[in-house]
């Protein structure tokens, strides 16, 4: 049968397309899209709600890989670390180190593992000051609040002291702030306001919007660093020098952080131990599930994304349905990252 040149070219293109489809189908078959199918995972979850979003997002990814993931067990830190070593739970994404090191059992390193960083240096605590006043007065550390002009600018009740939105009685940070006021001789210069933290920060936000200076303690992840964005609205300041509390002794090398967004200096000394937020998992679980292990190792978030979600929770969107919606929206906005995590996990299962 005679075939003209155009028909021959069409035939060649058709055969090439068929070949490409076959190769793509073969590649898809070679990579198991659901490597976790038939495996049930047992996650743990921290009791503080600023970690709920991270857990839900990780769970969604593992479900995408085919795993059946049980409802997470809400556990106090020491109970989780004992449970993960025993294999009663498989993992969580709420490890704070070195803060949690003292809460792990003796056989932790033998039975469990810190897998990857959810947010490196994400557990930051310290003092923030409105950027306008930082620049106006050249504020670098708590020591600057001994200067009369600085105290006056931050004195809202006329007692001659700068007002600090601090921690309520009974919080762990209250003890550290008290230590700072004594160690740096600041009792006559700074007044720690210890009312409800939520109420205190709401008042500070109102004052800031009215053009007034603000000075407050906070931690990350937290809604406060979304409402008051470091580097734009406020700046992290230093303590004058590192004088650790009894609990901080031995962790002095972790009481500095470099490259912190919105810090007044390249190397920040916030007065608190800087924690890495990490995934922690049972070693046998990791060995038996390379897809899950790879996904959790790569599971790394931007602190601003967590702060943005925490802000929505603080404003009332805190049901499980709300958190699932936040997960959907994060995935939709971060498809390249999300698909990269899943692809790497599927390849690891081959």
Phi, psi and omega in degrees: 000133182279134179234126180284172186295324180295319179295322179296320179295319178298319180296318179297318179295321180296315180295324178295318179297318178299318179297318179297317179298320180295319180294317179296319178296321179295319179295320180296321179292324181293327178262112180292115183288338181232064185295342181268003184304131179091356181250131178255130181255151182239092182276154169254163177214141179292159182277348179271135189285349176289353176254001183293321182297314180300317180297316182294323180291316178297318179300318180299318179296317180294326175293323176299330179276003175100354180288146166269121185247119179296162172301133184295146175270123177281117187229142169294152187309304184299326180291320177299312185295326175291319182293320181289328176293324179282342183088009178289332169231157185267323186194167160209166182248023188243025178286136176239113183233140015273003185303325183270357183304320182288350183260000181271149179287168184299327182266018185302309183295336179282326188252339185227172187209143170276115193272310184198173183266119169290311171214112177291131184057029182280338179268078185253136175233152177162200187246135179239144182228142179306134186300322181303316181285327175303314182286322181294317185255359181065041183285127178240328184212175177302331181300333181292344179280002171277344181285131184306318183291330179285314178303316182298320182295329184254010180267104184265346182245005174075021181267005178084006180238152174286134181270125180248123172286107190249205183261144176296158178303137178098342178284149179300324181293336178300318181295321180291319178297318176302316177301317180297317181297325179281313185296327183255013176055054185249004184302325181274002187236333183234133177252109179282117179274117189251029177289183175311131184298316180300315180294319180297318181287328176296320178294318179297320179296319178297318179294320180296317179295335178274003177091009181269158179288153176228150182211113185210158172268143170205180178219166176234148358286147182193148180299336184298325182276004169262318177289321175249097186278119178300135182094335180250308182257320186223168179227141172287134177245168184266163160273156184301320176199163183280111173235097188288152169285174177301319181291333182273345182300134184097348180242022183302327181291344178260011180261020173226154178214141180250151176070025179285126179299126178083014176277147181287342178225156181301317174256119184259134172247090188281349181092358180229157176290130179274124185255143169269130175273121191228156169279138176234134184214158175290135185295320180295319176302316180296316181295323182281343186226075183298330178294313178296319181300317181291319178300312182293327178295323182272355186286094184227131186241160173275135181302324182295328179292319178294318180297321179296317179292319178299326178296317179296321176296318180297332181270006173120346181272076188233007176284165178299325177295320178297315182296321176298323177295320178298321177297313178305314184291322178295316180299315180299325182274350185227048186298320181299314179296313182300309181294329176296317177299315183293318180296317179297321179295317180294321178296322181294337182277350183294000000 
